[in-house]
């Protein structure tokens, strides 16, 4: 079995790196109650920031984390070659230098990328950070015992496919060169204009070889960021970070590092987290969450309280919930049947099932509606707000089903407001108006995931979702629609089994571009071209709504993560 491609672990990326907790997803601030509340007061250094989370910060080792833009809590300890721009909204979807002096210098083919480290970079113990440390940090991420991180480098680096890490192969990766202490050069198998985005992943964190303790490194990783680990209990359930006195703001334009201490407490029930943030008593007044959203009922309560409403951060992240078809299963092998379902869908009822318009926005494109993805508006099968049953019936008749048809919709039983029974029932009700009887097949979450991602068991019609590893059309379209990424012996995400030479060729052509704005426009055009095949029905883009404590200041929510950026927060 070949190593999983980047796609094979992308759903894990969504939940782990961006912490898309059940019932939520994101998008950068709208003129934003969050922004208005937090940024009027001047932030000051000092105090303790408390983080209340449901999921523990497990595997706190840069090799094992699957994070985009350096992550949220991890980016306080781990710096990378590049990182996300810590700004509100669309500006926050840009990649910027971190340890490096720039976002990378490609050769003319974008197959060789060179970086130079800034001067004066130090670890928490005062020793210098070198290019060799970054090379070693990447190499150890290939070790089987440290698996879990983004797998792109295994696919992209020359000769890296079978590399087993420095513990077994001390020769290292020849595709990474370090000609001097401040220079690092990467040699790639093919052009990758988006390499600067990849360099934001925590695998690009420097790790001093002399301090590497293998699987125990997560207990006290050596900090390159503004905070160091003081306590790590119960595999990330309780994490305490204190200032790294050898970090220098003069080398780091992105992290503000206002609080003196960060106290992360996890394993809490989501309702308890929101209750504590709402009450803002004691230490909770200076508290935030990085993984817990307001649900429909909680949001209704908050909306009715002006003081609470002023402490809600709103964000959007590149994420789409959709209906997927397997064209190898009848009747979905007929494009007109797929188009009929596209016309019949009632997005208003789907959005209500997802928690209402405050928590979900209608989608008619596969790409999220953000500039960095290359969003190009289109609605190829206009259903209006409540569905076009008449057009759907007309297409069914043309497809040989004048009396309608019966299909099965597979979904998860998890109460996640995304692939759950509520959404499935809304789809069922809408299609009934068009003469399509929908039988629901609900599966437990693990069974559901296994079934829809296995080419042998993939159903004909099911609920799905996708989130981007970074804000670009590439990691959004390629895994789902590049025929070369169909995985027949592992987790497959090309659910429509699309293997269109013109699509594959265009993906390669865009990947060669180092002008990311130009690339974005072509991703948008490709999205529309693929959409014509009706292999998916985009339903909605979810929205984050998150409370924060009354003493929390300097709220920044970017379109990269869609959630409050912990590196910008002040509590005094």
Protein Blocks (a to p, Z undefined) as FASTA:
>chain_A
ZZddfklmmmmmmmmmnopaehiacddddehjklmmmmmpccdeedjdddddfbdcehia
fklpccehhijmlmmmmccfbdcdddehjllmpccdfkbmbebjadfkopaccddddehi
acfkopacdfklmmmmmmmmmpmklghiafklmmmpghklmpgbjklmmnbpakbccfbf
kbccdddfbdcfklmmmmmpmklpccdfklpghjmlmmmccdfbfbdcfbdgehhlaccd
dddfkbcfklomkbnolafbdcddehiafklmmmmmmnopajllmgccfkbccdfklmmm
mmmpmklmmmcccddddddddddddfkbcfklpmklmmmmmmmpcfklmmmmnnpjkloc
cdfbfbdcbfklopacddfbagbjnopfklmmmmmmmnopanopaddddddfbdghlmgm
klmmmmmmmmmmnopacddddddfklmmmmmmpfklocfbdcdddddfbdcfklmmmmmm
mmklpcfkbccfblnopacfklmmmmmmmmmpmblklmmmmmmmmmmmmmmnopaccfbd
cdddddddfkbghiacdfklopacfklpccZZ
